Amino acid sequence: MTTAPVGDRAELIDPSGPLELGAVLFPLRRGTGDPTQLWEGERGGSGPVWRGQLTPDGPATIRMHAIGPRAADGIDVRAWGPGADWSIAHARELLGLDDVGWPAFDALLVERAAAGDAAASALQRLRRRRPGLRLLRTGIVIEAAVAAVLEQKVTGVEARRGWRTLIRAHGAVAPGPAPAGMRILPTAEAWRRIPDHEWHRAGVTPARRDTIRRVAAVAPALQRTATIGRGAGADARLVAGLRSIPGVGAWTVAEIVQRSHGDPDTVSVGDYHLAHGVTHWFTGERGDDAAMMRLLEPYRGHRQRVVRYIETSGVETPRFGARLTIEDHRER
Protein backbone atom coordinates (compact mmCIF):
# COMPACT_ATOMS: atom_id res chain seq x y z
CA MET A 1 0.00 0.00 0.00
CA THR A 2 1.43 3.38 -1.04
CA THR A 3 1.41 6.10 1.59
CA ALA A 4 0.07 9.42 0.33
CA PRO A 5 2.63 12.24 0.47
CA VAL A 6 2.22 14.62 3.37
CA GLY A 7 2.13 18.29 2.39
CA ASP A 8 3.57 21.38 4.08
CA ARG A 9 -0.11 22.23 4.56
CA ALA A 10 -3.08 19.87 4.43
CA GLU A 11 -6.83 20.00 4.86
CA LEU A 12 -9.75 17.64 4.40
CA ILE A 13 -12.53 19.64 2.76
CA ASP A 14 -16.16 18.63 3.10
CA PRO A 15 -17.91 19.57 -0.17
CA SER A 16 -21.33 19.19 1.50
CA GLY A 17 -22.65 17.38 -1.54
CA PRO A 18 -21.46 15.70 -4.73
CA LEU A 19 -18.38 17.08 -6.45
CA GLU A 20 -16.88 15.92 -9.76
CA LEU A 21 -13.24 16.86 -9.27
CA GLY A 22 -12.20 16.16 -12.85
CA ALA A 23 -15.08 18.01 -14.47
CA VAL A 24 -14.67 21.01 -12.17
CA LEU A 25 -10.95 21.42 -12.86
CA PHE A 26 -11.08 20.50 -16.54
CA PRO A 27 -11.24 24.14 -17.81
CA LEU A 28 -7.71 24.62 -16.43
CA ARG A 29 -6.23 21.65 -18.26
CA ARG A 30 -4.39 22.53 -21.47
CA GLY A 31 -3.67 19.20 -23.07
CA THR A 32 -2.21 16.02 -21.64
CA GLY A 33 1.28 17.55 -21.75
CA ASP A 34 0.41 20.62 -19.67
CA PRO A 35 3.42 21.05 -17.34
CA THR A 36 1.32 22.85 -14.71
CA GLN A 37 -1.15 19.96 -14.28
CA LEU A 38 -0.90 16.24 -13.77
CA TRP A 39 -3.98 14.04 -13.55
CA GLU A 40 -3.50 10.59 -12.07
CA GLY A 41 -7.07 9.85 -13.11
CA GLU A 42 -8.74 10.88 -16.33
CA ARG A 43 -11.43 13.57 -16.49
CA GLY A 44 -14.08 12.72 -13.94
CA GLY A 45 -11.95 9.84 -12.67
CA SER A 46 -10.94 9.02 -9.11
CA GLY A 47 -7.22 9.80 -9.23
CA PRO A 48 -5.60 12.82 -7.60
CA VAL A 49 -5.04 16.02 -9.54
CA TRP A 50 -1.72 17.83 -9.12
CA ARG A 51 -1.47 21.51 -9.98
CA GLY A 52 1.46 23.91 -9.94
CA GLN A 53 0.32 27.48 -9.39
CA LEU A 54 1.95 30.87 -8.96
CA THR A 55 0.04 32.35 -6.04
CA PRO A 56 0.32 35.94 -4.78
CA ASP A 57 2.53 34.50 -1.99
CA GLY A 58 4.79 32.56 -4.34
CA PRO A 59 4.91 29.18 -6.11
CA ALA A 60 3.00 26.20 -4.78
CA THR A 61 2.12 22.66 -5.67
CA ILE A 62 -1.39 21.61 -4.71
CA ARG A 63 -2.69 18.05 -4.79
CA MET A 64 -6.43 17.36 -4.66
CA HIS A 65 -7.92 13.91 -4.23
CA ALA A 66 -11.63 13.14 -4.02
CA ILE A 67 -12.22 10.41 -1.45
CA GLY A 68 -15.15 8.09 -1.99
CA PRO A 69 -17.89 8.13 -4.63
CA ARG A 70 -18.81 11.69 -5.58
CA ALA A 71 -16.30 12.92 -2.98
CA ALA A 72 -18.69 11.85 -0.22
CA ASP A 73 -15.80 11.43 2.22
CA GLY A 74 -14.23 14.75 1.36
CA ILE A 75 -11.47 16.26 -0.75
CA ASP A 76 -7.97 15.61 0.56
CA VAL A 77 -6.02 18.79 -0.26
CA ARG A 78 -2.28 19.09 0.31
CA ALA A 79 0.07 21.90 -0.68
CA TRP A 80 3.80 22.58 -0.69
CA GLY A 81 5.97 25.64 -1.24
CA PRO A 82 5.87 29.35 -0.33
CA GLY A 83 2.31 29.58 -1.64
CA ALA A 84 1.04 26.56 0.32
CA ASP A 85 -0.88 28.58 2.91
CA TRP A 86 -2.54 30.67 0.18
CA SER A 87 -3.39 27.54 -1.82
CA ILE A 88 -5.08 25.86 1.14
CA ALA A 89 -6.93 29.05 2.08
CA HIS A 90 -8.30 29.34 -1.48
CA ALA A 91 -8.86 25.63 -2.16
CA ARG A 92 -12.62 25.86 -1.70
CA GLU A 93 -12.75 28.59 -4.36
CA LEU A 94 -10.62 26.52 -6.72
CA LEU A 95 -13.07 23.64 -6.27
CA GLY A 96 -16.06 25.92 -6.81
CA LEU A 97 -17.36 25.39 -3.28
CA ASP A 98 -17.66 29.10 -2.51
CA ASP A 99 -20.25 29.60 -5.25
CA VAL A 100 -23.58 30.27 -3.54
CA GLY A 101 -25.47 31.01 -6.76
CA TRP A 102 -26.66 27.49 -7.58
CA PRO A 103 -29.92 27.62 -5.55
CA ALA A 104 -30.97 30.73 -7.50
CA PHE A 105 -30.14 28.95 -10.75
CA ASP A 106 -32.18 25.91 -9.72
CA ALA A 107 -35.10 28.15 -8.78
CA LEU A 108 -34.93 29.82 -12.19
CA LEU A 109 -34.99 26.43 -13.91
CA VAL A 110 -38.02 25.36 -11.86
CA GLU A 111 -39.85 28.56 -12.75
CA ARG A 112 -39.08 28.33 -16.46
CA ALA A 113 -39.80 24.61 -16.69
CA ALA A 114 -43.18 25.14 -15.04
CA ALA A 115 -43.91 27.75 -17.70
CA GLY A 116 -43.27 25.19 -20.43
CA ASP A 117 -39.63 25.97 -21.28
CA ALA A 118 -38.32 22.70 -22.73
CA ALA A 119 -34.70 23.87 -22.50
CA ALA A 120 -35.07 24.54 -18.77
CA SER A 121 -36.48 21.03 -18.30
CA ALA A 122 -33.51 19.61 -20.19
CA LEU A 123 -31.12 21.61 -18.01
CA GLN A 124 -32.84 20.24 -14.92
CA ARG A 125 -32.20 16.72 -16.19
CA LEU A 126 -28.52 17.58 -16.74
CA ARG A 127 -28.33 19.00 -13.21
CA ARG A 128 -29.75 15.76 -11.78
CA ARG A 129 -27.30 13.73 -13.86
CA ARG A 130 -24.26 15.88 -12.97
CA PRO A 131 -24.95 17.36 -9.51
CA GLY A 132 -21.23 17.64 -8.78
CA LEU A 133 -20.44 20.17 -11.50
CA ARG A 134 -19.20 23.48 -10.09
CA LEU A 135 -17.64 26.69 -11.43
CA LEU A 136 -14.02 26.98 -10.33
CA ARG A 137 -12.29 30.21 -9.36
CA THR A 138 -8.46 30.28 -9.34
CA GLY A 139 -7.98 33.82 -8.01
CA ILE A 140 -4.86 34.06 -10.23
CA VAL A 141 -5.41 36.54 -13.07
CA ILE A 142 -2.14 36.33 -15.01
CA GLU A 143 -2.42 32.57 -15.45
CA ALA A 144 -5.85 32.88 -17.04
CA ALA A 145 -4.74 35.88 -19.10
CA VAL A 146 -1.65 34.25 -20.61
CA ALA A 147 -3.57 31.09 -21.47
CA ALA A 148 -6.40 33.05 -23.10
CA VAL A 149 -4.08 35.21 -25.21
CA LEU A 150 -2.16 32.15 -26.41
CA GLU A 151 -5.50 30.71 -27.58
CA GLN A 152 -6.44 33.76 -29.66
CA LYS A 153 -7.26 32.91 -33.28
CA VAL A 154 -5.30 29.65 -33.40
CA THR A 155 -6.10 25.98 -33.05
CA GLY A 156 -5.99 24.27 -29.69
CA VAL A 157 -2.93 22.32 -30.85
CA GLU A 158 -1.00 25.53 -31.53
CA ALA A 159 -2.07 27.16 -28.27
CA ARG A 160 -1.15 24.12 -26.18
CA ARG A 161 2.23 23.86 -27.92
CA GLY A 162 3.06 27.48 -27.08
CA TRP A 163 1.90 27.09 -23.46
CA ARG A 164 3.86 23.86 -23.00
CA THR A 165 7.07 25.11 -24.64
CA LEU A 166 7.27 28.46 -22.86
CA ILE A 167 6.41 27.17 -19.39
CA ARG A 168 8.84 24.27 -19.61
CA ALA A 169 11.60 26.68 -20.60
CA HIS A 170 10.84 29.56 -18.24
CA GLY A 171 8.71 28.20 -15.40
CA ALA A 172 10.21 27.16 -12.08
CA VAL A 173 10.21 23.55 -10.92
CA ALA A 174 7.09 22.85 -8.86
CA PRO A 175 7.93 22.62 -5.13
CA GLY A 176 7.50 19.63 -2.86
CA PRO A 177 7.03 16.05 -4.06
CA ALA A 178 5.49 17.16 -7.37
CA PRO A 179 5.63 14.63 -10.20
CA ALA A 180 8.68 14.92 -12.43
CA GLY A 181 8.43 17.63 -15.05
CA MET A 182 5.84 19.77 -13.30
CA ARG A 183 6.40 23.52 -13.57
CA ILE A 184 5.05 26.76 -12.13
CA LEU A 185 3.82 29.57 -14.38
CA PRO A 186 6.57 32.17 -14.97
CA THR A 187 6.23 35.43 -13.07
CA ALA A 188 4.94 38.55 -14.82
CA GLU A 189 8.48 39.89 -15.05
CA ALA A 190 9.72 36.60 -16.50
CA TRP A 191 7.10 36.74 -19.26
CA ARG A 192 8.35 40.21 -20.19
CA ARG A 193 11.98 39.01 -20.35
CA ILE A 194 11.44 36.08 -22.73
CA PRO A 195 13.46 36.86 -25.90
CA ASP A 196 11.65 37.24 -29.21
CA HIS A 197 13.34 34.20 -30.73
CA GLU A 198 11.93 31.93 -27.99
CA TRP A 199 8.38 33.10 -28.65
CA HIS A 200 9.04 32.36 -32.31
CA ARG A 201 10.40 28.90 -31.50
CA ALA A 202 7.24 28.21 -29.47
CA GLY A 203 5.08 29.10 -32.46
CA VAL A 204 3.62 32.23 -30.85
CA THR A 205 2.88 35.08 -33.25
CA PRO A 206 4.28 38.56 -32.55
CA ALA A 207 0.77 39.92 -31.90
CA ARG A 208 0.08 37.40 -29.12
CA ARG A 209 3.61 37.83 -27.72
CA ASP A 210 3.19 41.59 -27.48
CA THR A 211 -0.25 41.26 -25.88
CA ILE A 212 1.11 38.93 -23.18
CA ARG A 213 3.92 41.39 -22.47
CA ARG A 214 1.39 44.20 -22.10
CA VAL A 215 -0.76 42.08 -19.76
CA ALA A 216 2.32 41.19 -17.71
CA ALA A 217 3.20 44.88 -17.35
CA VAL A 218 -0.06 45.56 -15.47
CA ALA A 219 -0.37 42.17 -13.76
CA PRO A 220 -0.25 43.54 -10.18
CA ALA A 221 -3.19 45.87 -10.85
CA LEU A 222 -5.18 43.07 -12.48
CA GLN A 223 -4.43 40.71 -9.60
CA ARG A 224 -5.83 43.18 -7.06
CA THR A 225 -9.29 42.67 -8.59
CA ALA A 226 -9.18 38.99 -7.57
CA THR A 227 -10.21 40.00 -4.06
CA ILE A 228 -13.67 40.81 -5.38
CA GLY A 229 -16.14 37.98 -4.84
CA ARG A 230 -18.14 36.18 -7.47
CA GLY A 231 -21.06 37.95 -9.07
CA ALA A 232 -23.38 37.96 -12.04
CA GLY A 233 -21.14 39.87 -14.43
CA ALA A 234 -17.41 40.37 -14.14
CA ASP A 235 -15.98 43.00 -11.86
CA ALA A 236 -16.08 46.29 -13.77
CA ARG A 237 -12.54 47.28 -12.78
CA LEU A 238 -11.06 44.06 -14.16
CA VAL A 239 -13.03 44.27 -17.39
CA ALA A 240 -12.11 47.91 -17.89
CA GLY A 241 -8.47 47.20 -17.15
CA LEU A 242 -8.30 44.27 -19.52
CA ARG A 243 -10.17 45.98 -22.35
CA SER A 244 -7.77 48.93 -22.15
CA ILE A 245 -4.90 46.62 -23.15
CA PRO A 246 -4.37 46.50 -26.94
CA GLY A 247 -4.95 42.96 -28.17
CA VAL A 248 -7.44 42.03 -25.44
CA GLY A 249 -11.01 41.81 -26.68
CA ALA A 250 -14.34 40.51 -25.41
CA TRP A 251 -13.55 36.83 -25.99
CA THR A 252 -10.26 37.03 -24.12
CA VAL A 253 -11.85 38.91 -21.21
CA ALA A 254 -14.57 36.26 -20.94
CA GLU A 255 -12.05 33.42 -20.90
CA ILE A 256 -10.09 35.17 -18.16
CA VAL A 257 -12.93 36.09 -15.79
CA GLN A 258 -14.54 32.66 -16.09
CA ARG A 259 -11.39 31.09 -14.65
CA SER A 260 -9.76 33.70 -12.44
CA HIS A 261 -12.99 35.10 -10.97
CA GLY A 262 -15.43 32.21 -11.46
CA ASP A 263 -17.92 34.52 -13.17
CA PRO A 264 -21.24 32.66 -13.57
CA ASP A 265 -22.66 34.80 -16.36
CA THR A 266 -19.99 35.86 -18.88
CA VAL A 267 -20.03 33.90 -22.16
CA SER A 268 -17.12 33.57 -24.61
CA VAL A 269 -18.65 35.43 -27.55
CA GLY A 270 -16.46 35.09 -30.62
CA ASP A 271 -15.42 31.48 -29.98
CA TYR A 272 -14.94 29.45 -33.17
CA HIS A 273 -17.24 26.60 -32.11
CA LEU A 274 -19.18 27.67 -29.01
CA ALA A 275 -22.09 29.49 -30.66
CA HIS A 276 -22.73 26.57 -33.00
CA GLY A 277 -22.71 24.10 -30.13
CA VAL A 278 -24.99 26.10 -27.86
CA THR A 279 -27.54 26.96 -30.55
CA HIS A 280 -27.55 23.36 -31.77
CA TRP A 281 -28.29 22.16 -28.23
CA PHE A 282 -31.23 24.56 -27.95
CA THR A 283 -32.66 24.31 -31.47
CA GLY A 284 -31.04 21.41 -33.32
CA GLU A 285 -29.48 23.87 -35.75
CA ARG A 286 -26.22 25.78 -35.91
CA GLY A 287 -26.24 29.49 -35.16
CA ASP A 288 -24.05 32.52 -34.62
CA ASP A 289 -23.14 34.53 -31.53
CA ALA A 290 -26.26 36.71 -31.77
CA ALA A 291 -28.50 33.63 -31.85
CA MET A 292 -26.64 32.07 -28.93
CA MET A 293 -27.01 35.17 -26.77
CA ARG A 294 -30.74 35.43 -27.57
CA LEU A 295 -31.23 31.84 -26.45
CA LEU A 296 -29.24 32.41 -23.26
CA GLU A 297 -30.90 35.72 -22.36
CA PRO A 298 -33.66 34.14 -20.18
CA TYR A 299 -30.86 32.75 -18.00
CA ARG A 300 -29.04 36.07 -17.52
CA GLY A 301 -26.99 35.97 -14.37
CA HIS A 302 -26.34 32.26 -14.92
CA ARG A 303 -25.45 32.05 -18.61
CA GLN A 304 -22.01 30.53 -17.99
CA ARG A 305 -23.62 27.85 -15.82
CA VAL A 306 -25.89 26.95 -18.75
CA VAL A 307 -22.94 26.85 -21.15
CA ARG A 308 -20.92 24.59 -18.85
CA TYR A 309 -23.79 22.10 -18.62
CA ILE A 310 -24.24 22.15 -22.38
CA GLU A 311 -20.50 21.58 -22.87
CA THR A 312 -20.54 18.57 -20.53
CA SER A 313 -23.78 17.11 -21.92
CA GLY A 314 -21.99 14.93 -24.46
CA VAL A 315 -23.94 16.35 -27.39
CA GLU A 316 -21.84 16.55 -30.56
CA THR A 317 -22.39 19.52 -32.86
CA PRO A 318 -22.33 18.74 -36.59
CA ARG A 319 -19.46 20.66 -38.17
CA PHE A 320 -19.42 21.87 -41.74
CA GLY A 321 -16.92 23.78 -43.82
CA ALA A 322 -13.16 23.87 -43.79
CA ARG A 323 -11.20 23.03 -40.69
CA LEU A 324 -8.75 25.54 -39.27
CA THR A 325 -5.27 24.94 -40.58
CA ILE A 326 -2.55 24.33 -38.02
CA GLU A 327 0.17 26.76 -39.00
CA ASP A 328 3.81 26.53 -38.01
CA HIS A 329 5.03 30.08 -37.50
CA ARG A 330 8.49 28.97 -36.40
CA GLU A 331 9.83 28.81 -39.95
CA ARG A 332 8.75 32.38 -40.78
N, C-alpha and C positions, 0 to 999 in steps of 0.2 A: 504494500500500500504506500503510495507516494504522499509525503507530507506537504501540505500547501505552504508556499513561502509566506513568512511573516513580514508584514510591511513596517516601515517606520511609523505609520499611522494606520489604524484599522477600525472599521465600524461595520456592524451588521445592521442593515437598513430594512425596516419593515415597510414594504410597499403598500400595505393595507388594501390589498386586492391583487388581481392578476397583473403581471408585467411581462411583456415579451422583450427580453433584453436585446436580442439580435435585431428585431424590427425597429425598436426605439433608436438604437445607435447606428442603424444602417445609413442614414443620410450623411454620416461623417466618414464613411468608408470610401476610399478612392482607389478601387481595384484591389486585387488580391496581393499585389506587391507594395501596397502603401506602407512606407517605413514607420509611420506614426501609429499604426494599428496592427494588432495581431489577434486573430480570432481562432481560438482552439476548437470552437464549434462553428458550423456554418450558420448563416442567417436564420435566426429563430431557433438555433440549436441550444444544447445545454452546456457547451463548453465556456470557459471564462473568456472575457474580452480584455485584452491589454491595450492601453492607450498611452502614448507619450504626449504630454501637453505642456506648452509654455504658459504657465500661469503668471498673474501679476507679481507673484512672490518668487518666481523662478521656475526652472524645469522640474517636471515630476513625471513619474510613471504611475498610472493608476490601473488596478486590476479589478474587474467586476465579474462576479460569478453568481448567477441565479441558483439558489438552492431549492430543490424540490420542484414538482410540476407547477408551472405558472408562477414560479418564485414564491410559492406559498410559505416557505421557511425563511424567506428573506434574501437580500442581496449582500453577499460578502464582498466588501469593498476594502482594498488595501492600497496604500500609496507610499511612494519612496521619493526622496529628493527634497530640495529646498521648497518646492511647491506642494509638498505632501499635505500640510495642514490646510492650505487653500483648497486642494483637490477634495479632501474629505468634507470640508465645510460646504462645498458646492456640489457634492455628489448627487444629492436629491434633485437639484436642478438639471444636472446632466442626464439623469434618468427620467426626467419629465414629471417628477413626483411633486413639484411645487405648483403645478398648473391646476388652479382651482376652477377653471372655466368649463370643465366637462359636464357638470350638472346642468348648466345653462344651455349647452349644446344639446344634451339629451331632451331637455324640456322643449326646445325649439323643434326637434325632430318629432316629438309626440304631437305637438300642436299642428305641424304641417301634415303629418301623416293622417291625423284625424280629419283634416280638411280635404283629404283625397290626393295629397301629393305623393305620387308613386315613387319618386326619387327619395323622398324622406323615408318612406317605408323600406326601400332598399338599403339606405344608409343605416337604419335601425338593425336590419339583419346583419350587416357587416359589423356593426358594433357588438352584437351578441356573439358573432363568430370570432371577433378579435378584441376582446375586452381589455387586453393588456397593451394595446397600442397607446403610446404617449407622444407628446411633442417635447423633444429634448431642448436644452438651453445650455450652451457651453460657457457663456460669459466671457469668451475670448474672441474679440472682434477681429484682430489681424489674421488669425487662422482662417476664419470664414471668408475674409476679404481676399486673401491671396488665392485661396482655392477657387473662389467665384471668378476672379479676373482670369486665372489660367484657363477657365472653362468657356471664356467668351469666344463665340463664333468659331469653335473648333469641335472636332469629334471628341468623344470621351476618351478614346485611345490616346489622342494627342495631349489632352489635358492631363491625364494620369501619368504619361511619360514625363512631362515637364515637372509635375509635382514630385514624382519619385526621384528623378535625376537631381534636381536642385536640393531637395532635403537630404538625400544621401550624401551629397558633397558638402553641404554647408550647415546641416543641423548637427547639434551635439548628440552624443551617445545618451540614450535614455538611462536615467539613474536606477540604482537598485538591481534586483535580479531580473531585469527585463530580458525577454528573448533576444537572441543574437540578431543584430542588424537593426534593432529598433532605434529610431531617432526622434529628436525633439525639433519642432519647428524653429527655424532660425529667428533670431531677434529682429526687430524692425531695423536696427542699424545694420545688421548683417545682410538683410535683403538689399539695402541701399548700396552695399559695398561689392556685391557680386559683379564681376567684370562682364562687359558686353559679350565677350566670346563664349562665356559659360552659359549665358541665356541662349545664345545661338545654338550651342551644342545640345542644349536641352530641348530644342525645337520650339522655343518661345519667341513669338514675333516681337519686333521692337515696340509696337503699340502696347501690347500687354506688359512687357518689361517696364516701360515707362510709367504705366498706370500703377503697377505694384510699387515702384519706387515712390510715386506720389502718395499712395496710401500709407506706406511705411513712414513717410515724413511727418504725417499727422496722427500716427498710431496712438500716442498717449491721449490725445484729445478724444479720439474715437472710443478708446477703452473706457474712459470715464463715464460714457453713457451706459455701460454694462451694469451699473448699479441701479438703473431704473428697472422696475419689475415688469412682468409680462403685461400685455394689454392688447386690446383689439385695435390694431394699427401700430406701426412701429413708432418708437420714440421720435418726436419731431426733430430734436437736436441731432440725432444720429443720421436720420434721413437727409436733413439739410447739409450736414457736414459731408456725407458721402456724395451727394449729388453735386456739390461744389467742386469735386475733384474731376478734372478732365479725364474721360475714359470710363467713368462710372455712371451707368444709366440705370433705368428702372429695374431691369432684370437682375443686374448685379446686386443692387440694393436689396431686392427681395430675397435672393439667395443668402445674403449675409444675415439679415435680421431674422430669417427663419431659424438659422443655426445658432448665432451668437446670442440672440435675445428670445428665442422661442416664440416668435410672434405667431399668434393663432389665426391671423386674418390675411396677411400679405401673400399674394399669389405671384408666381414667376411669369409675368406677362412677357412675351417675346421668346419663350422657350421653343426650340425647334419642334418638339413632339407633344408638349404638354397640352396645348389647346385641343389638338386632334383627339388625344386620349380622353380628356375630360368631356368634351362634347359627344364623343362616341358613346361614352358610358351613359350619359343622360338621354341621348336621342337615337343612338344607333348609327349616327352619321358623323363624318368628320366636320370640324368647324374651325374658325379662326379665334384669335384672342377676344374679339368683341363678343362673339357668340358664347365663348366660355364664361366671360364675366357676366353676361346677362343671365346665364343659367345659375351662376353662383350667387347672384345678388340677394336672393331670399335668405341666404345663409350668412349675410354680412356679419362680421365679428367672429366668424368661425370658418371662413372660406378655406384657410389652410388645413384645418381639420378635415374638411370634406375632401380636399385634394389628396391628403395622405391616405385616407381610406380608399379612395378610388385607385390610387397607385398600388396599394397592397391587395386589391381585390382579385388580382390574377386575370383580369380581363385584358386580352390582347387587342390592340388597335390595328386594323388593317392599314398598311402603309403603301402608298402609291408614289410614283415618280422616282427621280434619281436619288441615289444615296449620296450623302456627303462624302467627298473624297478625302482620304487621309493624306495630308500633305506633309512632306519632309522639308522643313525650312532650313535644316542644318547645312544643306549644300548650296544655299543661296548667298 
